[in-house]
Amino acid sequence: MCGIAGFWGPPDPELLATMTARIAHRGPDGEGFFSHDVASLGHRRLAVIDPDGGHQPVGTDDGLVQLSYNGEVYNFRELREELVALGHSFMTHCDTEVVLHAYVEWGTDAFARFNGMWALAILDVRDAVAPKLVLARDHFGIKPLYYATSASGRVLFASESKALLADPELRTGPDRQWLYDYLLHGLHDHQAQTAFSGVRALQAATWAIVDAHGVHEQVYWVPNLTTTAANDPAEFRARFEKSVERRLVADVAAGTCLSGGIDSSSIVKVSDALLREHVPDATSLGDHLKTFSIVYDGDPIDERAYMDAVLAEVDAEPSFAEPTSAEFIAELDRMVWHQDEPIVSTGPYAQWSVMRLAQPKVTVLLNGQGGDELLAGYVPYQYVYLRELLKHRKLRAFATEAWESRDVLMPLVKRRLSDRRKSLPIKPLLEPDFVAGLAPPKFARSQDNLKARLVSDLQTFSLPSLLRYEDRNSMAFSMESRLPFLDQELVDWVLSLPSEALVERGWSRAILREGLRGVLTEKVRTRRWKVGFTTPETRWLRARRATVQGLFRSPQFCARPYWNAPALADAFDKFCAGDVEPSQIFWRAINTEVWLRNFFADAIAGPATGDTTRDEVPTRLGAAPEAHFTTIGDEWVAARSRAARTLLVEHPPNAQRHLFAQSSVDGRTYARVPVRTKLFESGDSLEDGLRDALAAVELVDGDVIAVSEKAVAICQGRSYPVSDITPRPLARVLSRFVGRTASGIGLGIPATMELAIREAGAARILMATVAAAATKPFGVKGVFYRVAGPAVRAIDGPTTGTIPPYDGHAKMGPDDPDGVAAAVAAVLSGTDTHIGVAVIDANDIGANILGTSPGVSADLVVSLVRDNPLGQGSEQTPVALLRRIDL
């Protein structure tokens, strides 16, 4: 697997080297360049077959045809034999030379003969009067290829868009229609236009000629839907086994993904059989299989049981990774940069983690991508098949299928009805000026023709995006991912089957299930539900709600012309509280913003029209990320205010927190400077401690100091080791009915419930408990604390990550927080400076104001600390300086 780059136009060695360097991760084993008066080719190599040969660009003996090629053509041996018979001779054993000679012999007709995954650029100057550059891509677009025309007329091409952006003469920016399709409809990779205006993807099964007259595309293959093939499971098995065998050809170590699903499990079992049979091409697997999997211990989406069932039947060395939301946030910038464009969900991070896990052990990894789209593996396909039967009045078959598939179809119907009632409307969260004049995509998916639906998903709605994730995730770790379900001969055969070969008596993938009977692990072969490589996105976003809120309320996010940032942040709050259903708009906005920050980091928010202007084009397009997205957002503010720059340099924020936020109360930008203090102990003077801690900060009139209630309670002696608290029986009983949260324990242990009873009295706590129980069936939330009072809400238990010894403490809320705030304000204020103080109860779930000094707006403070800039763990910054910044 490799990366290619270059351009049609006069030589520019510096640009060619820069473009190729942008995709160095695609080929760490070598680089090559070729320049001609009319065009230049660059190449990065990942050596998989014939490591000593296959260096590129490679040319004919006379040098008049030059090839830069990315991918594998699996039928290269057969093609080589045919070419040898036609008089061609070869110097290497790799497929690259076969591709070159095939083009020389057959021209662009050669591309339809290739069975594999590939993208290429061929410079053909055999006709000195009419030289040309040929670009081409495999039948399904497994390997990527992009092109664009710069202001000077140079036609650029590359495996990834980021390489095109290295040309300073390329005028680009966020494409408005693409963002509309993505944000509102969730579509991407569905057309040639990319998220970068002016950058196009060469479509699958297409070649293009670039010459003095421009760029001209031609499709060389279209799916042929027939019913001429027999519904023969044995034939499927033979073709599938051949496809897997082809993809084991390698001179480097190969392994397999294992998700517990049918597709990857089928590949694992067939690979194991080929290894046991000592098939020559299976030597890449070594002495035994190497499998790579994602697990989520205890999570509903965990598939470990299915993986274990498969592993019990094969000779394998399994490896497991368990991604976390914290790791995801830490790696988000890098993944977004590698993906080039926004993606469907956080799901591809699971695959990213698999590639990271596999990299030290293998270079080639087989995966099951494409199996669902080819063999009707998703539940909605069964619904489409039912409508097909009705359309053709096959009522008996319809009744049978409906009954046999009731267990998988009824949950789908219920979920869709529920989504209609409770789903969050997306369009009201977008800016009216952004959506004005834009039309919904005109693509349609068949609802009553199963094979037509499969083809539309293979070509437009599903597979293209999945293939981008697959390619970018594997190439990010310099690995080659191979996809047996997308073997050209296998696909052509499947598309000639009748629909009942794919869905039969309630079973999806019917021909696979029957064809691999006795091969595929029975627990997997007969499973009815699919999860696959994904992440617990809803739970992850809620666990990282503070980081997300910080992003949604950051000034750079709020300045975008695409969305109503305050409304989006409020909707996310409601989602985290369980008041609205999960919505993909949250992830789409997160992904879009991180993408904008990494690819357009120096750009200001442009006009809603999306037209490219001088101010919108950053000076560094596509360079590798050098900072976390929170830092990029703060730098955007600092570039617009000297005061903000000074604060950012002298008082950086806590890790993965924004220093600056835009208040939803007055629409202004504020700094939230975390202030490190001494470790407070019982009996300490809070005023003295804060005065000492703030000595390094020159306070100005209008500043507000937000103080954590935890620091106040500790100084007041209201924090106790859990071991010192003796809960009464009532506390033990009531604590059993309290739900635990990921970021705090609240009243969920007897010790904290005991403190609540001491604070509010047993009668009030019982009354609050009864009120909460009575209103819970009606979906009313927060009743317990409304009855028990804010002092009870402020009670916290021990939490991991807190600075010792307070990680083992339970604490009550501060006594007289208004009085404390006023006292501290009096100490900090001067003759000409009025300093406000607020005592806050903030954590990663949210924030409450317990007390303020006179003149401080509680609503303003809450709007600025909802993402908990003080931190949640061991930062030792229980104080934040809130200061208005004029941009």
N, C-alpha and C positions, 0 to 999 in steps of 0.2 A: 504494500500500500504506500502511496506517495502523495506528493502535492505538486501541482503544476501551476505555472504563472507565466505571464508574458504579455505581449502586445503587438498589434499591427501598427507600424509607424517607424520612423527613423530610430537608429540605435540610441539607447540611453542606459549604459551599463550600471550607473548608480541606481536608477529606478528599478531595473531588473533585479539587482541584488537586494534592494529593500523589499520589493514585493515577495521575493522568494524567502527572505528571512522571516517575513510575517507568518509564514506557514511552516517554519522549521520543525514544529512539533509533528507534522505529518510525515517527515522523513529525516530522522536523526542520523542515518547511516551514510549520507553523502549529498552533495549538491552538484549541479551542472548547469552550464549556460551555453546558448548558441545565439549569435547575433548575425543578422543579414541586413542589407540596406532597407528591406521592406518590413521586416518583423524580427522579433526576438523571443526566444523560448527559455524558460527557467524550470528547474526541477529540483525537488527534494526527495530523497529515496529512503524508503523503509525496505530493507532487503529481506525478502521472504522466500523467493525461489531463485536458485543460482546466485548466491551472494557475491561470487567473484565476477559474474557477468551482469548484464542488464543495466549498466550505467547509462544515464540519460542526460540530455537529449541524445538520441541515437539516430544515425543517418544511413542512407544507402551508400554504396561504395563511391558513387560519384558526388555524394553530398548534396544532391538536388532535392531530396525529400528528407525532412528531419522530424522526429517524433518526440514529444514529451507526453508521457502516459501515466495514468494513475489507475491502479486496480488489478484485477485478475480476469483473464479469459480462460475459463475452465476447460473448454474443448480445444485448447491450443495444440494438443498433441495430434488430434485428428486433422486440424487445419494444417499443421506442419507437414503431415504426410501428404496431404493433397497438394501443398505448395511444392514440396520436393519433387513430386511427380510432374509438376509443371515446369521444373527446371530451376527452382530456387535453392540456394544453399545457405546454411546457417552456421554461425560461429559460436552461439551460446545455446543453453538448454532452457532458457526462460521464455515466457510468453510475450515479452516486449518485442523481441525480434520477429515473432510470428505476426503480431499486429502490424508492424511496419511493412512486412512483405505482403500481407493480405491486402493492405491498402494499395501498394504498388501494383498488385495483380488485378484487383477488382474495383479499385477506387472506392467511392462511398457505398457501393453495394456490399462491401465487406462487413459493414457494421451490423447488418441484419443477420450475418452468419455467426456473430460472436455470442457465446453463452457465458455470461459472467457479470461482473460489476466493474464498470470502467468509465473513465472520462479521458479525453485526449485532445491534443492540439498537434496538428501536422502542418508544417510549412512545406508547401509544394511549389518549387520554382523551376520545374522542368520546362515550363513555358515562360521564357524570360520576358515575353511581352505581357503576359497575363498571370503573374504569380498570385498565389492565394494561400490563405490560412484556413485550415479546416478544423472546426471544433465539433466534437460529437460526444454523446452520452449514452449509457446503456439503456436497455429496454424499459427498465423500471425507475431509473434515476437513483440507483443505489449510491453511485459516486457522484459528487456534486461538480458543477461547473457554472461559473457566473461570468457575465461580461458587461461592459459599460463603455461609453464613448466620452472622452474628456473634452474640455473646451477647445483643445488644439486639434481635435479630430482623431486622436489616438484611440484605437479600440483595444481596451484592456480585457484580459481574461485571467481567471484564477480559480482554484479549487474552493476558496473561501472569499467572501466579499471583503474581508478586512485587508486582503492583499491589494485589491483594487483601490482602496482608499489611500494607499501609499502615494498615489499620483496627486501632487498638489494642484494639478489642473482639472481634476475631476470635481465638478460642482454637484454636491449632493446634500441631502438633509433628510429628516424623517418624512416618509411618504404618507401624506394625509389619508388617502383612501385605504392604504394598507392598515394604518392604525385604526381607522374606523371599522374595517372588517374584523380586525382582531379584538378590539376592546368591546365592541357591541355584539358581534356574532361569533367570536372565538375562532375565526378562520385565519389560517396562515399556511404558507407553502401550497396554496391552492391555485396559483396563477404564476405567470412568469415574473411579474413585478415583485420586487422584494421590499423590505421595510426601508431600504435606502433608495431615495428617489433617483431614477436614472440607472439603477443597477438591476439587471435582469438575470434570472436563472434560465440557462438553456434547459428546455424541458426534456423529460425522459423520451427515449426513442426518437431523438431529433439530432440532425447534424446541421451545421451552419457553415456557409462559405463567407469569409471575410476577404474583401479585395478592394480595389480602388473605387468600386461602386457602392460600398457599404457592407451591410450584414444581411444575408439572405438565409432563412431557415427552411428546413425540409424534414417532415416526419417520415421515418423509414419503417415504422411498424405500428399497427393498431390491433387491439385484441379482436379475435375472431370468435364470436359466440355461436356455437353450434351444439347439437346434441348427438353428434355422430359417434362418440366414443362409448364403449360399453361400460356399465357400472360394475367394474371389476376390481374388488379390493386387492386381489393379488397383484394386479397390474400397478395399482397405486404403490403398494409396498415395494415392488421392484424399482419403480422410478424414484421413489423417495430414498431408498438405500443407495442408489446410484448417485443421487444428488449429494447426499452426505459424504459419500466416498470421494467425489470430485473436490469437495471443499476441505479435504484433509491433506491435499497435495501441498507440501511445504518443506523447506529445509530448515525450519525453525520449530520450536515447541508450540503445539496447539492444545487448546482446552475447550471446554463447553460451559455456557451459562446454564444454570438450573434454577428455575423459579418455582417449580412445583406444578406448573401448568402443563397442559397436554403437549404444546409445541416444543418447548425446551426439553421436556422429559423424553419425547420421541427421539430427539436428536441424541440425547445421552444414551438411551438404550441401543439405538442403531450403531452409534460410535463404539460402544462397548462390544457389540457383536462383531463389528469389523476388526476390532483389535484382537479379539479372541480367535478370529479366523485367520489372523496374520495376513490380512490384505496389505499389499505393499505400501499403498498410499497412507495407511493408518499408522505407519511408523512415526509420524509427526506427533502422535499421542504419547509416545514413550512406552514405558513398561505398563502403565495403567492410566486411566482417565484422570484428568484434573478438572474438577467442577468448581464453579464460583457462584455464590448465592447471597441473597439479601434476606435477613431475618429481622423480625420486630418482636422480640420476646414479650409475650403477654398481650400484644396488640391484636385486635380482631382481624387485621389483614395478614397476619403472620401465616406463612404456608410451610412451616418447618415439617409438619407431619407428612405432607405429600413429598417433600424432598427426601425425608428419611426413608420413606417407602421405596423410592427409586434407588437411593444409595444402598439400601440393603440387598439389592439385586445385581449390583455392578461392582467391579473392582476399581475403586476410585479413591482419589485423595481430595476430599472436599475442603473448600475454604469458605468461610462465612464472614460477612460484614454486617454490622448493625448501625446504619446511619442514624444520626440524631438531628434534631432541629438546630442545635447549636452549631454542629459541623456544617449544616446546610447554609446557615447565615454567614458563617466564616468563609465559605467557598463560593458564595453566590456570584460575586463579581467575576471570578475566574471562569465559572461555568457559563455565565451570560456572554462573556467575551468569546469563549470558544464556540458557543452556539451561533453567534453572529446576529441572530434575530430573536425576538421573544418567542417563548414556547408555550405549549398548551397548559401546563400545570407544573407543580413541583415534582411530578412523577419521574421525569427523566433523570432526576438526581439519583434515584435508585440505581439506574443503569450506570451513571457516572461513578458511583461508589463501587459497582462491580468491576468496572474497568480499572479503577485505581487498585482494587484488591488483586486483580489478575496480573497486572503489569509485571511484577517481579518474577513471575513464574512462566508466563507464556507470551508469545507475540501474536498468535492467531487465536481467535475465539469464535466458536460457532454459536449462533443465537437463533431464536425462533421467530424473529420479526417477519411479518408478512403472512404468517399462517392463518391468523384470524380473518384477514381480508380475502385470502384465497379460498379458504374452506368454510366460510360462514361460521366463524367461531364466536362471535358476539351474539348475545341474546336477541337484540333487535332484528337480526337477520331471520330468526325464526318467525317473527311477526310479519316481516316482508313476505316470507314464503307462504304464510297463511293467506295473505291478501292475494298472492299470485294464484293460489288454488281457487279462491273465490272468483277471481277475475275470469278464470277458465272454466268455472262452474263444475269443478271437481269436488262436489259437496261431500261425498263419502270420505275422500282423502282429507278434506278440510276438517271434518268432524274428528277423524282419528288423530290428526296432528294436533288439533286444539286440545284434545283430552290428554294426549301423551306429554304435551309440553306445558301443561297448566302450572306445574310447580315452578318453572322458571319465568313464565310469561306473566303470571298474576302479580308477583312483586314489581315487575317492570311497569305494569299498568297502574298499580297503586302509587308507585313512586312518581310517575308522571302526573297523576291527578293531584298528588300532594304538592308537587313542585308548582303546579299552576295556582294553587291556593296560597302558598306561603312563600313563593320565590320573591327575591328582591328585584324589582325592575331596574335595569341597568341604564336605560337611556336618560332618565332624570338625573343620573349622577354625572352625565357628560355635559360639557359646555354647549349651549345651543349654537353658538357661532361655529363651533368645531363641526357639528353634525349637519349644519345647514348646507343644503345643496348636494349632499352625498346620498347615493342610492344604495339600497341593500344589494349584496352580491346576487347575480342572476343565475348562479349555479343551482341545479336541482338534483336531488337524489331520488331515484326511483323508489316508490313505496309498494309496488306490486309486481316487481320483476326481480327475482333474487339475483340472478347472474348479472343483470344490468347494474344492480345496486353494488355488487362486489366490484365490478369494473370501475364504477365511479369512485369507490373508496380506494381502489388500487391506484387510480390515476389522479385523483383530485382531493378528496376529503380526508383521508386517513393516512394512507401509506406514505405520501410524500413528506409529511411532517415527521412521521416515525423514522423514516430513513435519514432525515437530517439529524435528529437526535442521535441515532445510532452511529452515524459517521463522525459527528463532532465529538461525542463522548469517547469513542474508541481512539480517534486521532489525537485527542487531548493528551492521551497517555501513550502515544506512538504504538498503537495496536491495530491489527487488521481484524475487523469483524466480518464474518461470512454468514450468509443467510440461505440455508438449504431449501427453504420453502419458496424462494424466488429463483429457482432454476428455470431457465427459459423453456426447456422441453417439458418440464413438469407443469408449468403454468399453462402452456398451450394445450396440453392434454386435459387438465382440469377444466379449462374453459370450454372444452368440447363435451363435457359430461352433462347429463340431465340434472335438473335441480334436486331431484330426490336422492342423488348420490351424495349431496352435501348436507341435506336436512332430511331425516327419515325417522318417523315414529318418535318425534320429540327430541332426537339427538342431533346436535350440531356436529360438524366435522364427521359425518356418518361414515364416509369411505375410509377416513383415517382410522377411526375407532375399530372398524371391522378389519381393515387391512393389517393393522398392527396388533390384532388380537394374538396373544401368546408372546408378543415381543414387549409391548408397552405395559408397564406396571398396572395391574388391574385396578388398584385404588385410584390411580390417576386416569386411566382409560375410561372409567365409569363415573368420574366426577361431573357434577352438574353445574357447578358455579366456577367462575373464573375471577381471579384477582390480578395475577401477573406482577411484573416489575413496576411497583409504584411506591408511594409514600403515604403515611397517614396525614394527608395535607391539612385537613380541618384541625386536627389536634396539634399539628406543628405550628400552624398560624396562631392558634390560641396561646400556645406555649411561648411564642415570640411576639406576643401582642405589643409589648413595649417598644420593641425595635420597629415593628410595622407602624405603630402610632407615631413614632418619631419621624419615620419617613413621610407618612401622610401629612404631617403637620410641619414639615420642614419648608422653609421659604422657597427653595428651588422647586419642590413638588407643587407648591401652591401657585407658583408663577406659570405653570404650564397652561397652554390654551386648550387642553384636551378634556379636563375633568373639573368638577366642582370639588375641590379638595376638602373643605370643611364637611360637606355632605357625605363624602366618601369615608372620612375619618369617623364621623358619627355612626354611619351604617356599620362600619367595622366594629365599633364599640358594641352595637346591638347584636351583631353576630357573635362576638365573644361572650356576651351575656346570655346567648341562646334565644334572643328575642326575634331574630330573623334567621331564615334558612341560610346555609352556606351558599356563597355565590362566587363564580369564577372571576367576577370583576375585581375582587381584591387581589388575587394573584396576578391578573393581567396588568393591573395598575402598578403593582410592585415590580413586575418584570420589565414593563415598559420604562419605568423611571430608572431602574438600574441600568438598563440598556442605553437610555439616553445619556446617563452620566458617564458611562464607559466609552461610548462611541462619539458623543458630542459634548465632552466635558467642558469645553471652553465656550460653548454657545449660550447665549441668553435665550430666554423664552421667545420664540418667534411669533408672528401673527397667526391668527386662527386659520388663515387660508392655507397654511402649510407651504407657501411658496418659499423657495430658497432665496435668502438675501445674504448680503455680505456678513451681517452680524450673526447669522445663524450657523455659518460654517466655521467649525472650530479649527484651530491651527494644528491639531494632532488627531487626525482621524484614524481610528482603528488600532492604535498602539496598545500593547498589552497593559492590563490594569496595574497601576502602581500603588493604589490605595483602596481602602474599603469604601463602599458607597456612602457611608455616613461622612467620611472625611471629604469626599468629593463635594457633597452637598454643603458642608461647612465652608469649604474653600470658595464655593460659588458666592456665598454671602460675604466672605472676607474680601473678595475681589471688588466688592461694591461699597465697602465702608472701611475707612482707616481704623475706626474704633473697633470694628469687628475683627479686623486683622490682628490688632494688638491683643485682644482678648484670646483669640485662637492660638497665637504664638505663646503667650505667657500662661494661659490657663486652659490647656486642652481638655476635652470632654472625657468622660469615662468610656471605656472600650465599647464600640458599636452603639454609641449614643450620639445624637446630634447635639452640638453645642447651641445651635440656634433653632428657634421654632417661631412659627407665625401664630399669633393668638386668634382664635375664632371669635373673641369678644370685640376687639377693636381693629383686627386686621393688620396689626403692626408686628414687626419682627423684634424678638427679644433674645438676648443671650441668657443661657441657664448655666452659669459657671459652677461646677462642683467644687466645693471647698473641703479640703482635708483638715480634720481636727484631731486633737488628742483622743485617746480612747477613754471616754467618759466612764466614771465610776460613781456609785451611790454616794451622795453628799457633795459632789463637785459643784462648783459655781458655773452654771450654764453661761451666764453673762461673761464671766472672765474667759471661759474657754472659747466662746465665739469671738470675743474681741481679739484674742491672741491669734486665732485662726484667720481672721479677716485682716490682720495687720499688713499682709502682703498685697492686699487689694485696696486700691484707692477708691473708697466709696464716693459716689456722687449723688446729688440730690435726686430723689425719685427712685433710687434703688430699693428693691424689696428682697429681704432675706427669708428664704423658705427653710424652716428647720424641721427635721424629722421628729415626729412625736416620740420615737424610740429614744433619741438622745435626751429629750426632756424627761421622759419617764425614768430613765436610768438615774439621772441627776436627782430626781425626786424620791429615789428609793422605791420605785414601783415596778421594778424588774426583779424576778426571783428565779433561782435555780428550780427546775421542775422537781428535783428531789426534795426540796424544802416545802412543797405544797402538798397538803393532805386532802384529797378530794373527799367530799361526803358522798353517800350513796346516790343522792339525787344527781350529782354531777356525773357520776359514772354512767348512770342510765341515760341521761339526756345526750351525752357526748356520742353515744352510739348512733344517733340519728342525724349526725351532722356530716354533710358531704365534704370530702377532702379535695383540695385543689393542688395543682402542680407547683404553685409558688408560695404556698403558706398553709399552715395547719389550722388557723383560726380557732374555733371552739371544738375542734374534732378530737381533742384528748381530754380526759377527766380534769387535768390540771388547769387548762384554760377555761373549761366550763365552770370550775370552782371559782376562778377569779371573776367570771361574769356574775355568778350568784352573789358573791361578796359585793360587787360593784352596784348591781341593780336590785338585789334582793330576790329571794326564791320566788315570791309571788309574781313579780314582774317577768321573770324568765319563764315561768310556767305559762303565764298569760301569752307571752310572745310565741311560745312553742305551740300552744293551742291555736292561735291565730294563723300561724304559718301552715299548720297541718290542715286547717279548715279551708284555706284559700289555694293550697297547692293543686288540687284537682282542677281548678279553673285557670291554671297557668299564671297565677299572680305570684310575682317574685319579690323578694326583699322585705316581706312583711315582718319577719322575725326581728330584724334590726330596726325597722321603723318603730316597733313597739318597745323593744329592749332599750333603744337609745344609742346615740353616737359613742358614748363611753364604752359600751359593750362592743360595738363595731371595732373599736380601736384595740381590743385585746388580741394579742398574737401569741402564738406558741413558738417553740424552737424550729428553726429552718436551717437546712444545710447551706453552707456557703457563708453564713454569718460569722463575723469575727469572734473567736473564742474570748471569753467564756460564754458569750451571749447566744452561741449556737445551741446551748443547752438551757436557755432561760425562757420563761413565760412572762409576759409583761402586761400590765394594765395601761390604759390610756393615761395621758398626763392630767394632772390636777390643775384646774383653772387655766386652760390653754390661752384664753383671751388675756388674762392677767400676765401670763408668762410672755406673750407676744408684746404687750405694752411695755413691760419692764425691759426686755431686750432692746426694743426700739429706742427707749429713752437713753440707754447706755451707748448705742451705736450712732445716734443722731448727734449732729453738731449745731453750731449757731446758724450756719447757712445751709445745712444739709438735713433734709428730713428723710430718714430711713424707715421704711415699713418692714414689718415682720409678720410672717404667717407660720403657724404650727400646722404641719401637714402630715397626713397618714398616707404615704405613697408606697406603692409596690408595683410589680410588673403587671398587676391586674388593673390598677387604676389609682385614683387619688381622691382624698377627702380633705377638706379644710376643717380643722378642729378649733382654731382660734386665730384671730388677727388683731394687729394693732389698729387704732383708729385711722380711717382713710384708705385702708388696703381693700381692694376689690377681691373678694373670695372667688368670684367667677373667673376673673383674669388669672389668678394664681392657678386654679384648677386647669384652665386651658393650657397653661404652660408646663405643667408637671405630669400630665396624663401618661407620658411615656417614661416616667420615673428617671429623670436625668441624674438623680442622686446615686443610682445603682442599686443592685439587689443583693450583692454578696459582700466581698471583703474589701471593697474600695475604701472604706473608712471616710466617706464623704457624706455625712448626714446633713449637710448644709448646701444650699444652692443660692448663688447670687443671681437675681433676676434683673436684667437691665435692658431698657429699650434701645434698639439700634435703628438709626435712621438710614435707610438705603436711598 
